[in-house]
Amino acid sequence: MHTVGELLRQWRQRRGLSQLDLSIAADVSARHVSLVETGKSTPSPDMILRLADQLHVPLRDRNRLLLAAGFAPRYPQRPLDDSALSAALDAVRRVLRAHEPYPALVFDRRWNIVLTNRAIDPFFAQVAPDLLRPPVNLVRLGLDPRGLAPLVVNLADVRAVFRSRISRQLAAAPDPELTALYEELLGPAPEDTTGQRVDADVVIPMILRIGGRELRLFSTITTFGTPMDITIDEIAIESYYPADPQSAAYFTR
């Protein structure tokens, strides 16, 4: 069991900050940061959260910091359909519906799909049934030969995007289950030659071959700006857009 000082030091080092850097950002003395990290001073809950905020610590891990210092967790984790999250869930559903006829979905910190809009359904039609049993993992669904991988023309590009995004995610906040997923599906290989690569000037599209035609899509990610619940903090909405008029016409029809 790590002390709160040890955990804070790990987060500070993970962010590449010195004690002086953190003290300036949090408006406290560098000596106080040093005393907290060495266990010579016990920080208050407010001080813990003040330092955690400057270190961009996820809410789940802020609770761990509080527990390590002997304080009660501050942030709840409710199911998304809990009545307390009804406004947030309604907002998410509105975003999904408003994005139709283009696909959009919601996934959690481990890339498990939480919600989708109706435009996603046709893409799941040829997926192996066991891959659609909850929790449905977006990375596994996208890269498994029994999933969407046979439809993806530029699978090497898509794999590289997954690898980059999850690498950054793990660097920001380590997670054993996500690490296992990365090692299973995205571990380093001498050269990834699965599918062609494409040149792109602005964003790398995902190219799907459906019914003899190619659809080119790019995506954006939406998250909540000021979450106070772990569930809300950890979900993201990925919205897919057509990258050319032909792809747009496919969806609008």
C-alpha positions, 0 to 999 in steps of 0.5 A: 500500500503506497502512502499519499505522498508516494502516489503524488510523487509517482503522478508528478514524475509521470507528468514530468514535473519537478517539485518546484513546477508543481508548487508553482502550478498549485500555488504552494511552497516547494518545501510543502510539496517535498514534505507531503511526498516524504510523508513528513506532512499530512495534506488535507483533502483539499490540498490533495485535490488541489495537487491532483488537479494540477497533475491532471489525475483522473477522478478514480485515482483522486479517490485513491489518493484520498483513501491513502491519506485516510480520507473518504472518497470524494467522487462517486461512480454510478451506473450511467442509467442512475437517476442522478446521471439522468441529465448527462445520459439525456445529453449523450443520447441527444448527441447520438441521435443528432449525429444520425444518419452518421455513426456515433458511439460511446465507450468507456476508459477500457474501450468497451462500448456503452451506447450507439446510435442506429447508424452503427447497426448495419456495420455489426450485421456481419460480426461474429455473435460472440464479439457482440456479447457485452461488454463489446470492446471497440478495439477488439471489434475493429481488429478481430478477423471475425469483427470489422477487420475484413471491412477495413481497407486501411487496417494498418492505419487503423491499428496504428491509430489505436496503438497511438491513442491507447499508448497516450492513455496508458502514459497518462493513467496506467491501467492493468486491463487496458495494458493487457488489451494493448499487449494482446491486440496492439503489441509491437510488431516488426512491420504492420502490413495488414491492409494498405496505408493511405496518404492524408493531408488533414486527418487519416480516414478509416476506409470501409468496403461495404457492398462493393463501395468504399466509405471514407470516414474520420472521427471526433471525440467528445468528453464532458468538460467538468465531470464530478462522477467517475462514470462521466469522467471516463466515457467518450463519444466518438462521432464519425463523419463522411470524408467525401461526398460519395460517403455522405451520400451513402449515409443520407440515402 
